[in-house]
Amino acid sequence: MESERQRARRPGGRSVRVRAMAHQAVTDPVGERGYGNFTVGDVAARTGVADTSIYRRWGTLETLLMDVAVTWLTTTSPIPDTGSLDGDLRTYAANVARDITGPDGLAVLRLVIALSTAGQQGLHARDAFLAERARQLQVMLDRAGDRGEHPPDGLEILDHVLAPMYIRILFGAGPLTTAYVGGLVDRLPAPSSVPRP
């Protein structure tokens, strides 16, 4: 009875460990071999569980991949609150640069792109990833508007700041230096002087 109470109080437990291991069992082969070159069986073997455990929890490989991509995004690139949009964007851009050059960053970006061609479930996974990125940007933009600043559109930030970083990493086109990332923020179009409604 006491051990059952202790298990109930223990945060996470086996389920959290299996989820983390399954996520790593996805990002490792994507980084090594690319998307489409592994199966649920491969993920299960790397995780140390039966295939049925993976299917029971996620249903399909695409659902697991979506969980990996969105979870990675929500646990990296925290939304800063520096007191100004310029400070927020510079900190956020630096965080994104750090995260996409980190151990799983390239694998997750490749995964999201590959999911775009993986049928309806893959498109749903890609859209969930983009929606979470848009949500993060909107939090900063809404705060800026509340402070009386005139923020740019979220798509402008995606086009001028995030997309160039993604391209550099995906195509090995150059490092994401501090100067480069700061320059992307500097080149954002000047916001309109008309306050948002």
VEXDREN-2710 file (C-alpha; in Angstrom, 1 decimal):
% VEXDREN-2710
k/r/px/py/pz
1/MET/0.0/0.0/0.0
2/GLU/2.8/2.4/0.9
3/SER/4.7/1.6/-2.3
4/GLU/1.5/2.3/-4.3
5/ARG/1.2/5.7/-2.7
6/GLN/4.8/6.5/-3.4
7/ARG/4.4/5.5/-7.1
8/ALA/1.3/7.7/-7.3
9/ARG/3.2/10.7/-5.9
10/ARG/6.2/10.2/-8.1
11/PRO/6.1/12.8/-10.9
12/GLY/6.3/11.3/-14.4
13/GLY/7.4/7.8/-13.8
14/ARG/7.7/5.1/-16.5
15/SER/5.3/6.8/-18.9
16/VAL/7.3/10.0/-19.0
17/ARG/10.6/8.0/-19.5
18/VAL/9.1/5.9/-22.3
19/ARG/7.9/9.1/-24.0
20/ALA/11.3/10.8/-23.8
21/MET/13.0/7.6/-25.0
22/ALA/10.6/7.3/-27.9
23/HIS/11.2/10.9/-28.9
24/GLN/14.9/10.3/-28.9
25/ALA/14.4/7.1/-30.8
26/VAL/12.8/9.3/-33.5
27/THR/15.2/12.2/-33.7
28/ASP/18.3/9.9/-33.7
29/PRO/17.4/8.0/-36.9
30/VAL/16.0/11.2/-38.6
31/GLY/19.4/12.8/-37.9
32/GLU/21.3/9.7/-39.1
33/ARG/19.3/8.5/-42.1
34/GLY/16.5/11.0/-42.7
35/TYR/12.7/10.6/-42.5
36/GLY/11.1/7.5/-44.0
37/ASN/14.0/5.2/-43.2
38/PHE/12.7/3.8/-40.0
39/THR/9.5/2.1/-38.7
40/VAL/7.5/1.9/-35.5
41/GLY/9.4/-1.3/-34.9
42/ASP/12.7/0.6/-35.0
43/VAL/11.4/3.2/-32.6
44/ALA/10.2/0.4/-30.2
45/ALA/13.5/-1.4/-30.4
46/ARG/15.5/1.7/-29.6
47/THR/13.0/2.5/-26.8
48/GLY/13.1/-1.0/-25.3
49/VAL/9.3/-1.6/-25.5
50/ALA/7.0/-3.6/-27.7
51/ASP/5.6/-2.2/-30.9
52/THR/2.2/-2.5/-29.4
53/SER/3.2/0.0/-26.7
54/ILE/4.1/2.6/-29.3
55/TYR/0.8/2.0/-31.2
56/ARG/-1.2/2.0/-28.0
57/ARG/0.1/5.4/-27.0
58/TRP/0.4/7.2/-30.4
59/GLY/-1.7/5.1/-32.8
60/THR/0.4/5.8/-35.9
61/LEU/4.0/6.8/-36.6
62/GLU/2.9/10.2/-37.9
63/THR/1.2/10.9/-34.6
64/LEU/4.3/10.1/-32.8
65/LEU/6.4/12.3/-35.1
66/MET/3.9/15.2/-34.6
67/ASP/4.3/14.7/-30.8
68/VAL/8.1/14.8/-31.2
69/ALA/8.1/18.0/-33.3
70/VAL/5.6/20.0/-31.2
71/THR/7.0/18.8/-27.9
72/TRP/10.5/19.8/-29.0
73/LEU/9.2/23.2/-30.0
74/THR/7.3/23.8/-26.7
75/THR/10.3/22.8/-24.6
76/THR/12.9/24.9/-26.5
77/SER/13.0/28.6/-27.5
78/PRO/11.2/30.0/-24.4
79/ILE/9.2/33.1/-24.9
80/PRO/11.2/36.0/-23.5
81/ASP/9.8/39.1/-21.7
82/THR/12.4/41.7/-21.7
83/GLY/10.1/44.7/-21.6
84/SER/10.4/45.7/-25.3
85/LEU/9.6/43.9/-28.6
86/ASP/13.2/44.6/-29.8
87/GLY/14.6/42.9/-26.8
88/ASP/12.1/40.0/-27.0
89/LEU/12.8/39.4/-30.7
90/ARG/16.6/39.5/-30.2
91/THR/16.4/37.1/-27.3
92/TYR/13.9/34.8/-29.1
93/ALA/16.0/34.7/-32.3
94/ALA/19.1/33.9/-30.3
95/ASN/17.2/31.1/-28.5
96/VAL/15.9/29.7/-31.8
97/ALA/19.4/29.8/-33.3
98/ARG/20.8/27.9/-30.3
99/ASP/18.0/25.3/-30.4
100/ILE/18.1/24.5/-34.1
101/THR/21.9/24.1/-34.0
102/GLY/21.6/21.9/-30.9
103/PRO/21.6/18.1/-30.8
104/ASP/18.1/17.5/-32.2
105/GLY/17.4/20.8/-34.0
106/LEU/18.3/19.7/-37.5
107/ALA/16.6/16.4/-37.1
108/VAL/13.3/18.1/-36.0
109/LEU/13.5/20.6/-38.9
110/ARG/14.0/17.8/-41.4
111/LEU/11.2/15.9/-39.7
112/VAL/8.7/18.8/-40.1
113/ILE/9.6/19.2/-43.8
114/ALA/9.3/15.5/-44.4
115/LEU/5.9/15.4/-42.7
116/SER/4.6/17.9/-45.2
117/THR/4.7/15.1/-47.8
118/ALA/3.4/12.3/-45.6
119/GLY/-0.3/12.6/-46.3
120/GLN/-3.0/14.2/-44.2
121/GLN/-1.6/13.1/-40.9
122/GLY/1.8/14.5/-41.9
123/LEU/0.2/17.8/-42.9
124/HIS/-1.6/17.9/-39.6
125/ALA/1.8/17.4/-37.8
126/ARG/3.4/20.2/-39.8
127/ASP/0.5/22.5/-39.2
128/ALA/0.7/21.8/-35.5
129/PHE/4.4/22.7/-35.5
130/LEU/3.8/26.0/-37.4
131/ALA/0.8/26.8/-35.2
132/GLU/2.9/26.5/-32.0
133/ARG/5.6/28.7/-33.5
134/ALA/3.0/31.3/-34.5
135/ARG/1.5/31.1/-31.0
136/GLN/4.9/31.9/-29.5
137/LEU/5.4/34.9/-31.8
138/GLN/1.9/36.1/-31.1
139/VAL/2.5/36.2/-27.4
140/MET/5.4/38.6/-27.9
141/LEU/3.4/40.7/-30.5
142/ASP/0.4/40.9/-28.2
143/ARG/2.5/42.0/-25.3
144/ALA/4.2/44.6/-27.5
145/GLY/0.8/46.0/-28.6
146/ASP/-0.4/46.1/-25.0
147/ARG/2.7/48.3/-24.2
148/GLY/1.8/50.7/-27.0
149/GLU/4.4/49.4/-29.4
150/HIS/3.5/48.8/-33.1
151/PRO/4.7/45.3/-33.8
152/PRO/5.2/43.8/-37.2
153/ASP/3.0/40.9/-38.5
154/GLY/4.0/37.5/-37.3
155/LEU/4.6/36.4/-40.9
156/GLU/7.2/39.1/-41.3
157/ILE/9.1/37.7/-38.4
158/LEU/8.9/34.3/-39.9
159/ASP/10.0/35.6/-43.3
160/HIS/12.8/37.8/-42.2
161/VAL/14.1/36.2/-39.0
162/LEU/13.2/32.5/-38.7
163/ALA/13.1/31.3/-42.3
164/PRO/16.7/32.5/-43.1
165/MET/18.0/30.6/-40.1
166/TYR/16.1/27.5/-41.1
167/ILE/17.5/27.7/-44.6
168/ARG/21.1/28.1/-43.3
169/ILE/20.8/25.1/-41.1
170/LEU/19.0/22.8/-43.5
171/PHE/21.3/23.5/-46.4
172/GLY/24.5/24.0/-44.4
173/ALA/24.8/27.5/-45.8
174/GLY/26.7/29.0/-43.0
175/PRO/26.8/29.3/-39.2
176/LEU/24.2/31.2/-37.1
177/THR/26.6/33.7/-35.5
178/THR/25.4/36.2/-33.0
179/ALA/26.0/39.0/-35.6
180/TYR/24.1/37.2/-38.3
181/VAL/21.1/36.5/-36.1
182/GLY/21.1/40.1/-34.7
183/GLY/21.3/41.4/-38.3
184/LEU/18.1/39.5/-39.2
185/VAL/16.2/41.3/-36.5
186/ASP/17.7/44.6/-37.6
187/ARG/16.4/44.0/-41.2
188/LEU/12.8/43.5/-40.1
189/PRO/10.6/46.1/-41.8
190/ALA/9.8/49.1/-39.7
191/PRO/6.4/48.6/-38.0
192/SER/3.6/50.8/-39.0
193/SER/3.0/53.9/-36.9
194/VAL/-0.7/53.2/-36.9
195/PRO/-1.6/51.5/-33.6
196/ARG/-3.2/48.1/-33.9
197/PRO/-7.0/48.1/-33.3
END
